[in-house]
Amino acid sequence: DLISLPPLAALAFSRLVLFSRLSPSLSLTANRWLCKLPLDRSVCVCVCVIIMHSTSFSPVGLKSCSGKFRCLSSVQCISRNAVCDGVEDCGDGEDELSCVRVSGRSSVLQVFSRGSWRTVCSEGWDSHLGSVACRQLGYNSYVSSTDVPISSIEAVFQNNLLSTQIQLVCCGVECGSRPAVRSRIVGGNLSRSGLVPWQVSLHYQNQHLCGGSVISERWILTAAHCVYGFAQPVLWAVYAGIINQPLGVTEALSVEKIIYHANYRPGGLSYNIALIKLKLPLSFNDQVVPICLPSYGESFEDGQKCLISGWGATEDGGEASVSLHIAQVPLLPSRDCRRLGLTSWNICAGFSEGGAGTCQGDSGGPLACQGSGWTLVGAASWAESCGQKNKPGIYTSISEALTWIQQQMEVYI
């Protein structure tokens, strides 16, 4: 059934509600925009968002708030229907965060409303709505909207829809693009310009400390343990599009803000995720390209070969590498990670016989897997003995961190 809500202009929208009063043309009722599948009384165009990230969102609280949403700041329980309704019921407005996501392999745009995720539909999608949608997903620029065949999305989204859907592109550049590479870090080959254009070097007090990944023109993703206790932006610099260190005349990118997950604890492997916001936007080119973040619900096959890269040591206990290295490692089954006592926040990758893996200095760098484009599946978290036999590399799961990532990008856009 279609959602029945008051006119959009009458709602007390927070800054994070998808269709805000920014547009004077949005005087239509909400049921023109939000549909709940199956669509049995309306025909509308399903929106597909091909962008660089999405989010998962779990409105169900902890056990003490069974069936409700738990406000972490005030430890109160509110109704699921109060989440993403435009009214801040939690003290810090956390109930109005992560209200937008893209879902499925075709990235169908959805918003959370009245206790469930609902597909966004439109009879008159325009560039303003595209811009608002991009902003709600944490990006500050919108490129274009084009029609694509409805047959390209999953059957569950096709019922009673028109023959085309809208494809939305944010951020001005296609994420995850790079020249083809066949490469088998420890056991890795030297990289060349453009092979991993999302890779950055994070310098603390003029020394390479960790790696990171470009996810938008202003945001770098890395590991929390890289910045924990060292979160003063003035002491950090980011270098993008480089292969060799020392850097010579390469221009440093200044840091505006450093954010790490509040639940991270030193030495822990869960919540080992951080974001770095640049003072000025990156200029994308063949050497600097953002990597895609996974869509909500997107999965990657066990055994799939993915790329790791970095300036870390090329042997256990060795010195950091002068040149960027790249290697290929397979994703391991989640059960192999669980046997090591790890959680859903972790992904394991590597060869059982050893030979390639992340090492000291590679922390925070990308585990990139190829689909329609290159996708950031993990961030290097920990590697025991650097590519030795039966000791896989451990990475933070980006899918597990999507909600947190979007929340930070929304708040600090």
C-alpha positions in Angstrom: 0.0 0.0 0.0 1.0 3.6 -0.5 2.1 5.5 2.6 -0.5 8.0 3.8 1.3 11.0 5.3 0.6 14.7 5.7 1.8 17.0 2.9 5.6 17.1 2.8 5.7 20.9 3.3 3.8 20.5 6.6 6.2 18.0 8.1 8.8 19.1 10.6 11.7 17.7 8.6 15.1 17.4 10.1 18.1 18.2 8.0 18.4 14.5 7.1 14.9 13.7 5.7 15.2 12.8 2.1 12.7 15.2 0.5 13.0 18.3 2.5 11.4 21.7 2.1 14.5 22.8 0.1 12.3 22.5 -2.9 9.2 24.7 -3.1 7.8 22.3 -5.7 7.4 19.5 -3.2 3.9 20.3 -2.2 2.7 16.8 -3.2 1.7 14.3 -0.5 4.2 11.8 0.6 2.4 8.9 -1.1 3.6 10.4 -4.4 7.1 9.5 -3.4 7.1 6.5 -1.1 5.8 3.2 -2.1 5.6 0.0 -0.1 5.9 -3.2 -2.2 3.9 -4.7 -3.7 2.6 -1.7 -5.5 -1.0 -2.7 -6.0 -2.7 0.7 -6.6 -0.1 2.9 -8.1 2.2 3.1 -11.1 5.5 4.9 -10.6 9.1 4.9 -11.6 11.4 3.0 -9.2 14.6 4.9 -8.5 17.9 3.2 -8.9 20.9 5.0 -7.4 24.3 4.1 -8.8 26.6 5.8 -6.4 29.6 5.2 -4.2 28.0 3.9 -1.1 24.9 2.8 0.8 24.0 2.0 4.3 22.4 -0.7 6.4 20.2 0.4 9.2 18.9 -1.6 12.1 16.1 0.3 14.0 15.5 -2.6 16.3 17.2 -1.8 19.7 19.0 -4.0 22.1 17.3 -6.6 24.3 16.2 -4.0 26.8 14.3 -2.3 23.9 12.9 -5.3 22.2 10.8 -4.3 19.2 11.7 -0.6 19.7 14.6 1.7 18.8 17.1 2.4 21.6 18.6 5.9 21.8 22.2 5.4 22.7 22.6 8.9 24.0 19.7 8.9 26.4 19.2 5.2 26.9 15.5 5.6 26.2 13.3 3.4 23.9 11.1 4.9 21.2 8.6 3.4 18.8 10.0 2.1 15.5 7.4 4.4 13.8 9.1 7.4 15.4 12.4 6.6 13.6 13.0 8.8 10.5 9.7 10.7 10.9 11.3 14.1 10.8 11.1 14.7 14.5 14.2 14.2 16.8 13.0 12.0 19.6 16.5 11.1 20.8 18.6 13.8 22.5 21.2 14.0 19.7 18.9 13.3 16.8 20.3 9.8 16.2 16.8 8.5 15.3 16.8 10.8 12.2 20.2 9.4 10.9 20.6 6.7 8.3 17.1 7.1 6.9 18.2 6.5 3.3 19.9 3.5 1.7 20.4 1.8 -1.6 19.6 -1.9 -1.7 20.3 -4.9 -3.9 22.7 -5.3 -6.8 20.9 -2.5 -8.8 21.0 -0.1 -5.8 17.3 0.6 -5.5 16.8 3.8 -3.5 14.9 3.3 -0.2 13.9 5.3 2.8 13.0 4.2 6.3 9.4 5.2 7.2 6.9 4.0 9.7 9.0 1.1 10.9 10.1 -0.4 7.5 12.2 0.2 4.5 10.2 1.5 1.5 11.1 2.0 -2.1 11.2 5.5 -3.4 9.0 6.1 -6.5 8.5 9.2 -8.6 6.4 10.3 -11.5 8.5 13.3 -12.1 12.1 12.8 -10.9 14.2 15.8 -11.5 17.8 17.1 -10.9 16.8 18.7 -7.6 15.5 15.5 -6.2 18.6 13.8 -7.4 20.8 16.4 -5.6 18.8 16.0 -2.4 19.2 12.2 -2.6 22.9 12.4 -3.1 23.2 14.8 -0.1 21.3 12.5 2.1 23.7 9.7 1.2 26.6 11.8 2.3 27.7 13.3 -1.1 27.8 17.0 -1.9 27.5 16.8 -5.7 25.0 15.4 -8.2 25.8 14.6 -11.8 22.8 13.2 -13.8 19.7 11.1 -13.9 19.0 8.8 -16.8 16.5 6.1 -17.7 17.5 2.4 -17.6 15.4 -0.7 -18.3 13.3 -1.9 -15.4 14.3 -5.5 -16.4 17.8 -4.8 -15.0 16.6 -4.9 -11.3 15.4 -7.8 -9.2 11.9 -9.2 -9.8 10.7 -8.1 -6.4 11.1 -4.5 -7.4 9.4 -4.8 -10.8 5.8 -5.3 -9.9 3.5 -2.7 -11.5 6.4 -0.4 -12.3 6.9 1.4 -15.6 9.3 0.1 -18.2 12.2 2.4 -17.1 13.8 3.4 -13.9 15.9 6.4 -13.0 19.7 5.9 -12.7 21.3 8.6 -10.4 25.0 9.4 -10.4 26.5 11.3 -7.5 29.9 12.9 -7.0 31.0 13.6 -10.6 33.1 10.5 -11.2 32.5 6.8 -11.6 33.8 5.1 -8.6 35.9 1.9 -8.7 37.3 2.4 -12.2 40.9 1.6 -13.1 42.9 0.0 -15.9 42.8 -3.8 -16.0 45.5 -5.6 -14.0 46.7 -9.1 -13.6 48.8 -9.2 -10.4 49.3 -11.9 -7.9 52.7 -6.0 0.5 54.2 -9.5 1.1 54.5 -11.6 -2.0 53.2 -8.7 -4.0 54.3 -6.9 -7.2 55.3 -3.3 -7.6 52.4 -1.1 -8.5 52.3 1.4 -11.3 50.3 4.6 -11.7 46.5 4.1 -11.9 46.3 0.4 -10.7 44.9 1.3 -7.3 43.9 5.0 -7.8 41.9 5.0 -4.5 44.9 4.2 -2.4 46.3 7.0 -0.2 49.3 7.3 2.2 48.5 8.8 5.6 51.5 10.6 7.1 51.7 11.5 10.8 54.4 14.1 11.6 55.9 13.7 8.1 56.2 9.9 8.2 54.1 7.3 6.4 52.0 5.5 9.1 49.0 3.9 7.5 47.1 3.4 4.2 43.6 4.6 3.4 41.0 4.6 0.6 39.4 7.5 -1.2 35.6 7.1 -1.0 34.6 10.6 -2.1 36.2 13.9 -2.9 36.4 14.9 0.8 36.5 11.5 2.6 39.2 9.0 3.3 38.5 5.6 5.0 41.1 4.0 7.2 41.4 1.9 10.4 40.7 3.3 13.8 43.9 2.0 15.3 45.8 4.2 12.9 44.4 7.4 14.4 43.4 6.4 17.9 45.1 8.7 20.4 46.5 10.7 17.4 43.4 12.5 16.2 44.8 16.0 15.9 44.2 17.0 12.3 47.1 19.4 12.1 49.6 16.5 12.6 48.3 14.5 9.6 48.7 14.8 5.9 47.2 12.7 3.1 48.9 11.9 -0.2 46.9 10.6 -3.1 47.9 9.4 -6.6 51.5 8.5 -5.5 53.6 5.4 -6.1 56.9 6.1 -4.4 58.1 7.5 -1.1 59.7 9.8 -0.1 57.3 12.2 -1.8 59.5 14.9 -3.2 57.3 17.7 -4.6 54.0 15.9 -4.2 51.5 18.2 -2.5 50.1 17.2 0.9 46.3 17.3 1.5 45.4 18.9 4.8 43.0 17.2 7.2 39.9 18.9 8.6 38.5 16.2 10.8 39.3 12.7 12.1 36.5 10.4 13.3 36.9 6.9 14.7 34.2 4.6 15.9 33.2 5.3 19.4 33.1 1.6 20.3 36.7 0.9 19.2 39.1 -0.1 21.9 42.9 -0.3 21.5 44.0 -3.7 20.5 40.4 -4.7 19.5 39.5 -5.9 16.1 35.8 -4.9 16.1 34.8 -1.3 15.2 38.2 -0.8 13.8 37.1 1.9 11.4 37.8 5.6 10.9 37.1 8.5 8.5 39.3 11.4 7.6 37.7 14.5 6.1 39.9 16.7 3.9 40.0 20.4 4.1 39.7 20.8 0.4 38.2 18.4 -2.2 40.3 16.1 -4.2 40.7 16.5 -7.9 39.9 13.2 -9.6 42.0 12.0 -12.5 43.5 8.8 -13.9 45.7 8.5 -10.7 43.1 9.5 -8.2 39.7 7.8 -8.3 37.3 6.9 -5.5 36.5 3.3 -4.7 32.8 2.2 -4.4 31.4 1.2 -1.1 29.2 -1.9 -1.1 25.4 -1.7 -1.5 23.3 -2.8 1.4 23.0 -6.6 1.3 25.7 -7.0 -1.4 27.7 -10.1 -0.9 31.1 -11.4 -2.2 31.8 -15.0 -2.9 34.2 -17.1 -0.8 37.4 -17.6 -2.8 37.0 -14.4 -4.9 40.3 -12.9 -5.6 40.6 -9.3 -4.4 43.4 -6.7 -4.3 45.4 -5.5 -1.4 47.9 -2.7 -1.6 50.2 -0.5 0.5 53.6 0.7 1.5 54.1 -1.7 4.3 57.0 -4.0 5.0 57.5 -6.6 2.3 58.7 -9.2 4.8 57.8 -9.9 8.4 59.8 -7.5 10.6 61.2 -5.6 7.6 61.3 -1.9 6.8 58.4 -0.1 5.2 58.5 -0.2 1.4 59.6 2.8 -0.7 57.2 1.8 -3.5 53.5 0.9 -3.5 53.0 -2.8 -3.7 49.9 -4.6 -4.9 48.9 -8.3 -4.4 45.9 -10.5 -5.0 44.4 -12.6 -2.2 41.3 -14.8 -1.9 38.4 -14.1 0.4 38.1 -16.8 3.1 34.8 -18.3 4.3 33.3 -16.4 7.3 33.5 -19.7 9.3 37.3 -19.5 9.0 37.2 -16.1 10.6 34.9 -17.3 13.4 37.2 -20.1 14.3 39.8 -17.4 15.1 37.3 -15.9 17.6 36.4 -13.0 15.3 33.1 -11.3 14.8 30.9 -10.1 11.9 33.1 -6.9 11.9 35.9 -8.9 10.4 36.7 -10.4 7.0 39.6 -12.8 6.5 41.6 -13.1 3.3 44.8 -14.8 2.2 46.4 -18.0 0.9 46.6 -21.0 3.2 50.1 -21.6 1.9 51.0 -17.9 2.7 53.0 -15.7 0.4 50.9 -12.6 0.1 49.3 -10.5 2.8 49.2 -7.2 4.5 52.0 -6.3 6.9 53.2 -3.4 9.1 52.5 -0.1 7.4 49.6 -1.5 5.4 47.0 -0.9 8.1 43.9 0.9 7.0 44.5 0.2 3.4 42.0 -1.3 1.0 40.8 -4.9 0.4 39.2 -4.2 -3.0 37.0 -6.7 -4.9 35.8 -6.4 -8.5 32.1 -6.5 -9.5 30.6 -4.0 -11.8 33.3 -1.7 -10.5 36.0 -2.1 -7.8 34.4 -2.2 -4.3 35.9 -1.6 -0.9 35.2 -4.8 0.9 37.6 -4.4 3.8 40.1 -2.1 5.5 43.4 -3.8 6.7 43.0 -4.3 10.4 45.6 -6.9 11.5 48.0 -9.4 10.1 50.0 -11.9 12.2 53.4 -12.8 10.7 52.6 -11.0 7.4 51.5 -13.6 4.9 52.8 -16.7 6.6 51.2 -20.1 6.2 47.7 -20.5 7.8 47.8 -16.9 9.1 45.3 -14.9 7.1 45.1 -11.2 6.9 42.2 -9.7 9.0 40.2 -6.8 7.6 37.4 -4.6 9.0 34.1 -5.4 7.1 32.9 -2.3 5.3 29.4 -3.8 4.9 29.2 -4.0 8.7 30.3 -0.4 9.0 28.0 1.1 6.4 25.5 2.6 8.9 28.3 4.3 10.8 30.0 5.6 7.7 26.8 7.2 6.3 26.0 8.7 9.7 29.3 10.5 9.8 29.2 11.7 6.2 25.7 13.0 6.8 26.5 14.9 9.9 29.8 16.4 8.7 28.9 16.9 5.0 
